[in-house]
Amino acid sequence: MILKPSELTFDDKKFTVIIAGLPGIGKTTLACSAPKPLLIDLDNGVGRVNVKHRVDTDVVQDYEELVEDLKHADLSAYESIIIDTGGKLLEMLKPVVIAEDAKNGMRDGNLSLKGYGAVKRKFAEFTSFVKSLKKNLIYVFHATEVKLVDDTTGLRIRMEGSSKDEVWDDVDIGGFMEIIGKKRTIGFSNCDRYYAKGTYGIHGIYEIPELTEGKKNTFLADLFKQIKKELKKDAEEFELYKGVMNLKAFIEKVGTVEDLNSMYTKVKETEHHLTSKEELWFALNSQAKKLGVAYDKASDSFK
């Protein structure tokens, strides 16, 4: 179905998110701030979440049980699926891919090089599967400190193989949580210290509100609302831009200097959107060349 910008709606837009950080910083609690969440507690960490901020939780023993629950449980009450943690999910995938093909494993039970590739593909398949459920998907990852080339300390997602960098490919936004001063923060822009991902106007470092008595845990839900508002605003702006650009067809048809100057007046008096002013000015100059005239700054007209 082909839709015009004015017909696009983002009310049902779902997001895929990564939240990463060192243990104990509050990653799970932040993930539970997503709208109507279901927590998949692969890491047995729900007990560390303040009882006031706990949500419905699915505790599973293996990957098969996880998929079975998501396929057959009634998920109508939930808008967000939280995988806590993504690293534990990848561990669960190891015996799955080895069972599918013995060449994915080695004699000691570890993955072969081929096996790491199989786990990576299976992880991508799971991500696509959850997306097909029309739910927000939030991956929680533990982080580990690493020494960078300049001997400073950086943060990376804690998981085996090269997948720790490639898991960012399929997410909309993702960030690392840190404590700066006495404030908990999450950074959505790449920096020297860690990889991150910011889109839809979400960039930089955000302070995570302290969950004082009576304060609701809504950080991600509020962030999603902000993104949808910006997406709607962008679509409306693009439709206004298209309306202004209708002038281009008239500019390209003018055959006299008088008509060209008349169009120039309209272009000046028009309220512009996005790059319409620059594009229409270029169209005016292109048509002026065809008529053998040029813009005269002193008279503010084409002669």
FITIMI-819041 format. One record per residue (C-alpha): residue in one letter; x, z, y; residue number from 1. Coordinates in Angstrom, 3 decimals. Last residue first. Layout:
+------+----------+----------+----------+------+
: resn :       px :       pz :       py : resi :
+------+----------+----------+----------+------+
:    a :        X :        Z :        Y :  NUM :
...
+------+----------+----------+----------+------+
END
This chain:
+------+----------+----------+----------+------+
: resn :       px :       pz :       py : resi :
+------+----------+----------+----------+------+
:    k :   16.441 :  -15.973 :   41.451 :  303 :
:    f :   15.271 :  -13.000 :   39.389 :  302 :
:    s :   14.323 :   -9.902 :   41.337 :  301 :
:    d :   15.688 :   -6.651 :   42.703 :  300 :
:    s :   16.467 :   -8.326 :   46.033 :  299 :
:    a :   20.032 :   -6.999 :   46.207 :  298 :
:    k :   20.397 :   -6.794 :   42.402 :  297 :
:    d :   19.738 :  -10.485 :   41.826 :  296 :
:    y :   18.858 :  -11.165 :   38.163 :  295 :
:    a :   19.689 :  -14.648 :   36.982 :  294 :
:    v :   18.164 :  -18.131 :   36.974 :  293 :
:    g :   18.502 :  -21.300 :   34.872 :  292 :
:    l :   15.062 :  -21.009 :   33.264 :  291 :
:    k :   16.559 :  -20.509 :   29.799 :  290 :
:    k :   18.950 :  -17.965 :   31.257 :  289 :
:    a :   16.023 :  -16.074 :   32.785 :  288 :
:    q :   14.322 :  -15.950 :   29.367 :  287 :
:    s :   17.336 :  -14.170 :   27.883 :  286 :
:    n :   17.513 :  -11.822 :   30.871 :  285 :
:    l :   13.861 :  -10.837 :   30.498 :  284 :
:    a :   14.233 :  -10.344 :   26.728 :  283 :
:    f :   17.268 :   -8.066 :   27.276 :  282 :
:    w :   15.252 :   -6.024 :   29.780 :  281 :
:    l :   12.474 :   -5.829 :   27.197 :  280 :
:    e :   14.852 :   -4.464 :   24.579 :  279 :
:    e :   16.438 :   -1.894 :   26.907 :  278 :
:    k :   13.093 :   -0.563 :   28.135 :  277 :
:    s :   11.519 :   -0.544 :   24.639 :  276 :
:    t :   14.294 :    1.557 :   23.060 :  275 :
:    l :   12.184 :    4.670 :   22.256 :  274 :
:    h :    9.135 :    4.629 :   24.499 :  273 :
:    h :    8.623 :    3.200 :   27.965 :  272 :
:    e :    5.959 :    3.894 :   30.561 :  271 :
:    t :    5.362 :    0.497 :   32.169 :  270 :
:    e :    5.833 :   -0.090 :   35.899 :  269 :
:    k :    9.281 :   -1.645 :   35.531 :  268 :
:    v :    8.176 :   -3.909 :   32.656 :  267 :
:    k :    5.118 :   -5.019 :   34.621 :  266 :
:    t :    7.269 :   -5.898 :   37.628 :  265 :
:    y :    9.612 :   -7.888 :   35.384 :  264 :
:    m :    6.602 :   -9.749 :   33.991 :  263 :
:    s :    5.662 :  -10.836 :   37.521 :  262 :
:    n :    9.266 :  -11.758 :   38.168 :  261 :
:    l :    9.204 :  -14.050 :   35.121 :  260 :
:    d :    5.885 :  -15.555 :   36.214 :  259 :
:    e :    7.363 :  -16.422 :   39.605 :  258 :
:    v :   10.538 :  -17.782 :   38.021 :  257 :
:    t :    8.433 :  -20.204 :   36.008 :  256 :
:    g :    7.826 :  -20.981 :   32.328 :  255 :
:    v :    6.899 :  -17.602 :   30.863 :  254 :
:    k :    6.328 :  -17.658 :   27.087 :  253 :
:    e :    9.149 :  -15.326 :   25.968 :  252 :
:    i :    8.028 :  -12.693 :   28.479 :  251 :
:    f :    4.474 :  -12.764 :   27.062 :  250 :
:    a :    5.715 :  -12.125 :   23.524 :  249 :
:    k :    7.945 :   -9.297 :   24.774 :  248 :
:    l :    5.070 :   -7.514 :   26.473 :  247 :
:    n :    3.723 :   -6.502 :   23.057 :  246 :
:    m :    6.773 :   -4.223 :   22.962 :  245 :
:    v :    4.852 :   -1.593 :   24.939 :  244 :
:    g :    2.288 :   -1.219 :   22.151 :  243 :
:    k :    4.987 :   -1.068 :   19.496 :  242 :
:    y :    6.691 :    1.764 :   21.374 :  241 :
:    l :    3.398 :    3.693 :   21.549 :  240 :
:    e :    3.090 :    3.358 :   17.745 :  239 :
:    f :    6.671 :    4.559 :   17.342 :  238 :
:    e :    5.960 :    7.631 :   19.471 :  237 :
:    e :    2.933 :    8.502 :   17.324 :  236 :
:    a :    5.001 :    8.220 :   14.157 :  235 :
:    d :    7.773 :   10.368 :   15.660 :  234 :
:    k :    5.275 :   13.061 :   16.715 :  233 :
:    k :    3.827 :   13.176 :   13.207 :  232 :
:    l :    7.299 :   13.568 :   11.742 :  231 :
:    e :    8.133 :   16.279 :   14.297 :  230 :
:    k :    5.005 :   18.277 :   13.402 :  229 :
:    k :    5.752 :   17.854 :    9.714 :  228 :
:    i :    9.280 :   19.219 :   10.245 :  227 :
:    q :    8.033 :   22.253 :   12.191 :  226 :
:    k :    5.438 :   23.032 :    9.517 :  225 :
:    f :    8.170 :   22.861 :    6.861 :  224 :
:    l :   10.323 :   25.291 :    8.861 :  223 :
:    d :    7.405 :   27.721 :    9.196 :  222 :
:    a :    6.867 :   27.701 :    5.423 :  221 :
:    l :   10.619 :   28.115 :    4.960 :  220 :
:    f :   10.801 :   31.250 :    7.159 :  219 :
:    t :    7.441 :   32.758 :    6.120 :  218 :
:    n :    8.167 :   36.265 :    4.779 :  217 :
:    k :    5.565 :   38.215 :    6.745 :  216 :
:    k :    6.544 :   41.049 :    9.056 :  215 :
:    g :    4.595 :   44.303 :    8.479 :  214 :
:    e :    7.673 :   46.514 :    8.220 :  213 :
:    t :   10.796 :   44.550 :    9.141 :  212 :
:    l :   11.796 :   41.371 :    7.383 :  211 :
:    e :   14.778 :   40.483 :    9.549 :  210 :
:    p :   14.458 :   36.943 :   10.829 :  209 :
:    i :   16.928 :   34.379 :    9.441 :  208 :
:    e :   19.046 :   32.972 :   12.264 :  207 :
:    y :   19.355 :   29.210 :   12.074 :  206 :
:    i :   22.650 :   27.303 :   12.202 :  205 :
:    g :   22.816 :   23.589 :   12.900 :  204 :
:    h :   20.397 :   20.824 :   12.053 :  203 :
:    i :   16.716 :   20.361 :   11.209 :  202 :
:    g :   15.502 :   17.343 :   13.202 :  201 :
:    y :   14.005 :   15.618 :   10.163 :  200 :
:    t :   17.311 :   15.923 :    8.288 :  199 :
:    g :   20.016 :   18.525 :    7.721 :  198 :
:    k :   22.206 :   18.719 :    4.643 :  197 :
:    a :   24.998 :   21.131 :    3.831 :  196 :
:    y :   28.597 :   21.092 :    2.606 :  195 :
:    y :   30.719 :   24.142 :    3.396 :  194 :
:    r :   33.478 :   25.673 :    5.544 :  193 :
:    d :   34.711 :   22.702 :    7.583 :  192 :
:    c :   31.138 :   21.918 :    8.597 :  191 :
:    n :   28.144 :   20.009 :    7.313 :  190 :
:    s :   24.907 :   20.962 :    9.042 :  189 :
:    f :   21.992 :   23.039 :    7.704 :  188 :
:    g :   23.499 :   26.496 :    8.221 :  187 :
:    i :   21.572 :   29.587 :    7.170 :  186 :
:    t :   21.980 :   32.905 :    8.947 :  185 :
:    r :   21.824 :   36.626 :    8.264 :  184 :
:    k :   22.707 :   38.623 :   11.362 :  183 :
:    k :   25.148 :   41.515 :   11.633 :  182 :
:    g :   28.007 :   39.420 :   12.957 :  181 :
:    i :   27.519 :   36.202 :   11.093 :  180 :
:    i :   26.235 :   36.819 :    7.571 :  179 :
:    e :   26.061 :   33.631 :    5.559 :  178 :
:    m :   23.446 :   31.437 :    3.908 :  177 :
:    f :   24.405 :   27.884 :    3.066 :  176 :
:    g :   22.035 :   25.015 :    3.667 :  175 :
:    g :   19.888 :   22.289 :    2.251 :  174 :
:    i :   17.383 :   19.783 :    3.570 :  173 :
:    d :   15.657 :   16.763 :    2.074 :  172 :
:    v :   17.286 :   16.979 :   -1.358 :  171 :
:    d :   18.119 :   14.184 :   -3.808 :  170 :
:    d :   21.767 :   13.610 :   -2.865 :  169 :
:    w :   22.718 :   17.279 :   -2.444 :  168 :
:    v :   23.069 :   17.702 :   -6.214 :  167 :
:    e :   26.048 :   15.312 :   -5.981 :  166 :
:    d :   28.541 :   17.863 :   -4.661 :  165 :
:    k :   28.058 :   20.489 :   -7.341 :  164 :
:    s :   27.613 :   17.714 :   -9.918 :  163 :
:    s :   31.379 :   17.197 :  -10.053 :  162 :
:    g :   31.769 :   19.607 :  -12.933 :  161 :
:    e :   30.623 :   23.176 :  -13.423 :  160 :
:    m :   28.440 :   25.133 :  -11.042 :  159 :
:    r :   28.786 :   27.612 :   -8.198 :  158 :
:    i :   27.891 :   25.771 :   -5.011 :  157 :
:    r :   30.855 :   25.701 :   -2.642 :  156 :
:    l :   32.016 :   27.932 :    0.189 :  155 :
:    g :   35.250 :   27.686 :    2.148 :  154 :
:    t :   38.264 :   29.872 :    2.787 :  153 :
:    t :   41.177 :   28.707 :    4.940 :  152 :
:    d :   44.467 :   27.610 :    3.373 :  151 :
:    d :   44.430 :   24.273 :    5.247 :  150 :
:    v :   43.600 :   22.418 :    2.016 :  149 :
:    l :   40.635 :   24.698 :    1.311 :  148 :
:    k :   40.604 :   27.805 :   -0.854 :  147 :
:    v :   37.255 :   28.323 :   -2.555 :  146 :
:    e :   34.597 :   31.020 :   -2.286 :  145 :
:    t :   31.700 :   30.785 :   -4.719 :  144 :
:    a :   28.064 :   30.145 :   -4.078 :  143 :
:    h :   24.988 :   31.015 :   -6.115 :  142 :
:    f :   22.360 :   28.313 :   -6.003 :  141 :
:    v :   18.626 :   28.467 :   -5.304 :  140 :
:    y :   16.786 :   25.174 :   -5.728 :  139 :
:    i :   13.506 :   24.823 :   -3.853 :  138 :
:    l :   11.029 :   22.141 :   -4.894 :  137 :
:    n :    7.899 :   21.571 :   -2.795 :  136 :
:    k :    5.105 :   20.451 :   -5.091 :  135 :
:    k :    3.491 :   17.079 :   -5.740 :  134 :
:    l :    3.870 :   17.403 :   -9.530 :  133 :
:    s :    5.904 :   14.173 :   -9.431 :  132 :
:    k :    8.545 :   16.070 :   -7.458 :  131 :
:    v :    8.906 :   18.442 :  -10.417 :  130 :
:    f :    9.571 :   15.487 :  -12.746 :  129 :
:    s :   12.005 :   13.831 :  -10.345 :  128 :
:    t :   14.072 :   17.031 :  -10.177 :  127 :
:    f :   13.972 :   17.323 :  -13.968 :  126 :
:    e :   15.208 :   13.737 :  -14.343 :  125 :
:    a :   18.049 :   14.415 :  -11.892 :  124 :
:    f :   19.099 :   17.455 :  -13.950 :  123 :
:    k :   18.945 :   15.335 :  -17.104 :  122 :
:    r :   21.194 :   12.719 :  -15.505 :  121 :
:    k :   23.778 :   15.321 :  -14.491 :  120 :
:    v :   23.599 :   16.929 :  -17.907 :  119 :
:    a :   24.263 :   13.530 :  -19.538 :  118 :
:    g :   27.266 :   12.920 :  -17.274 :  117 :
:    y :   28.669 :   16.307 :  -18.171 :  116 :
:    g :   28.125 :   15.442 :  -21.830 :  115 :
:    k :   30.129 :   12.227 :  -21.574 :  114 :
:    l :   33.093 :   14.265 :  -20.367 :  113 :
:    s :   32.509 :   16.550 :  -23.346 :  112 :
:    l :   30.499 :   19.710 :  -22.959 :  111 :
:    n :   31.585 :   22.975 :  -24.520 :  110 :
:    g :   30.560 :   24.065 :  -27.991 :  109 :
:    d :   34.104 :   24.524 :  -29.321 :  108 :
:    r :   33.814 :   21.346 :  -31.369 :  107 :
:    m :   33.000 :   19.255 :  -28.321 :  106 :
:    g :   29.621 :   18.191 :  -26.924 :  105 :
:    n :   27.924 :   15.099 :  -25.528 :  104 :
:    k :   29.063 :   13.151 :  -28.599 :  103 :
:    a :   26.535 :   15.136 :  -30.634 :  102 :
:    d :   23.711 :   13.308 :  -28.858 :  101 :
:    e :   20.224 :   14.721 :  -28.186 :  100 :
:    a :   21.181 :   18.188 :  -29.451 :   99 :
:    i :   24.230 :   18.100 :  -27.175 :   98 :
:    v :   21.990 :   17.117 :  -24.238 :   97 :
:    v :   19.660 :   20.076 :  -24.826 :   96 :
:    p :   22.437 :   22.545 :  -25.607 :   95 :
:    k :   23.945 :   21.914 :  -22.148 :   94 :
:    l :   20.674 :   21.760 :  -20.169 :   93 :
:    m :   20.251 :   25.524 :  -20.092 :   92 :
:    e :   23.604 :   25.818 :  -18.299 :   91 :
:    l :   22.382 :   23.332 :  -15.666 :   90 :
:    l :   19.268 :   25.441 :  -15.132 :   89 :
:    k :   21.461 :   28.521 :  -14.681 :   88 :
:    g :   23.352 :   26.750 :  -11.881 :   87 :
:    g :   20.100 :   25.739 :  -10.213 :   86 :
:    t :   19.154 :   29.406 :  -10.036 :   85 :
:    d :   16.465 :   30.412 :   -9.402 :   84 :
:    i :   14.308 :   27.283 :   -9.451 :   83 :
:    i :   11.513 :   27.754 :   -6.909 :   82 :
:    i :    8.348 :   25.638 :   -7.222 :   81 :
:    s :    6.253 :   25.345 :   -4.059 :   80 :
:    e :    2.587 :   24.530 :   -3.346 :   79 :
:    y :    1.046 :   26.861 :   -5.910 :   78 :
:    a :   -2.563 :   27.743 :   -6.768 :   77 :
:    s :   -3.141 :   24.426 :   -8.572 :   76 :
:    l :   -0.288 :   25.103 :  -10.973 :   75 :
:    d :   -2.440 :   25.601 :  -14.074 :   74 :
:    a :    0.182 :   25.687 :  -16.831 :   73 :
:    h :    0.631 :   22.678 :  -19.128 :   72 :
:    k :    3.500 :   20.584 :  -17.800 :   71 :
:    l :    5.294 :   23.269 :  -15.809 :   70 :
:    d :    5.125 :   25.736 :  -18.686 :   69 :
:    e :    6.309 :   23.178 :  -21.247 :   68 :
:    v :    9.181 :   22.123 :  -19.011 :   67 :
:    l :   10.410 :   25.713 :  -18.694 :   66 :
:    e :    9.870 :   26.448 :  -22.394 :   65 :
:    e :   11.998 :   23.434 :  -23.342 :   64 :
:    y :   14.704 :   24.464 :  -20.895 :   63 :
:    d :   15.184 :   27.898 :  -22.433 :   62 :
:    q :   14.147 :   31.542 :  -22.222 :   61 :
:    v :   11.531 :   31.417 :  -19.488 :   60 :
:    v :   10.304 :   33.930 :  -16.909 :   59 :
:    d :    7.622 :   32.524 :  -14.599 :   58 :
:    t :    7.059 :   34.574 :  -11.459 :   57 :
:    d :    4.196 :   35.031 :   -9.034 :   56 :
:    v :    5.721 :   36.385 :   -5.817 :   55 :
:    r :    7.878 :   39.327 :   -4.798 :   54 :
:    h :    8.293 :   40.087 :   -1.098 :   53 :
:    k :    6.888 :   43.616 :   -0.912 :   52 :
:    v :    8.652 :   44.526 :   -4.182 :   51 :
:    n :   12.008 :   43.857 :   -2.554 :   50 :
:    v :   13.786 :   41.254 :   -4.664 :   49 :
:    r :   16.427 :   42.598 :   -7.051 :   48 :
:    g :   13.931 :   42.678 :   -9.915 :   47 :
:    v :   13.396 :   38.940 :   -9.453 :   46 :
:    g :   16.982 :   38.278 :  -10.550 :   45 :
:    n :   16.616 :   37.393 :  -14.207 :   44 :
:    d :   18.662 :   34.230 :  -13.590 :   43 :
:    l :   16.091 :   31.708 :  -14.829 :   42 :
:    d :   13.362 :   33.215 :  -12.665 :   41 :
:    i :   11.038 :   30.277 :  -11.986 :   40 :
:    l :    9.362 :   31.564 :   -8.811 :   39 :
:    l :    5.977 :   30.105 :   -7.926 :   38 :
:    p :    5.533 :   29.813 :   -4.176 :   37 :
:    k :    2.452 :   29.441 :   -1.957 :   36 :
:    p :    4.358 :   28.081 :    1.092 :   35 :
:    a :    8.120 :   28.745 :    1.007 :   34 :
:    s :    9.215 :   32.261 :    2.022 :   33 :
:    c :   10.054 :   32.911 :   -1.645 :   32 :
:    a :   13.248 :   30.889 :   -1.167 :   31 :
:    l :   14.344 :   33.385 :    1.489 :   30 :
:    t :   13.774 :   36.290 :   -0.890 :   29 :
:    t :   15.706 :   34.453 :   -3.594 :   28 :
:    k :   18.657 :   33.796 :   -1.293 :   27 :
:    g :   18.907 :   37.361 :    0.007 :   26 :
:    i :   22.641 :   37.862 :    0.576 :   25 :
:    g :   23.213 :   39.649 :   -2.727 :   24 :
:    p :   25.313 :   36.963 :   -4.400 :   23 :
:    l :   27.068 :   34.459 :   -2.106 :   22 :
:    g :   25.007 :   31.622 :   -0.687 :   21 :
:    a :   23.021 :   28.504 :   -1.414 :   20 :
:    i :   19.483 :   27.401 :   -0.574 :   19 :
:    i :   18.767 :   23.812 :   -1.559 :   18 :
:    v :   15.495 :   22.125 :   -0.588 :   17 :
:    t :   13.176 :   19.384 :   -1.819 :   16 :
:    f :   10.205 :   18.890 :    0.473 :   15 :
:    k :    6.595 :   17.838 :    0.052 :   14 :
:    k :    4.635 :   15.783 :    2.599 :   13 :
:    d :    0.886 :   16.369 :    2.303 :   12 :
:    d :    0.229 :   16.610 :    6.062 :   11 :
:    f :    2.687 :   13.782 :    6.672 :   10 :
:    t :    0.228 :   11.053 :    7.610 :    9 :
:    l :    1.038 :    7.418 :    8.248 :    8 :
:    e :   -1.809 :    5.292 :    9.613 :    7 :
:    s :   -0.391 :    5.041 :   13.148 :    6 :
:    p :    2.891 :    3.822 :   11.663 :    5 :
:    k :    1.019 :    0.982 :    9.907 :    4 :
:    l :    0.615 :    1.339 :    6.174 :    3 :
:    i :    1.447 :   -1.063 :    3.350 :    2 :
:    m :    0.000 :    0.000 :    0.000 :    1 :
+------+----------+----------+----------+------+
END
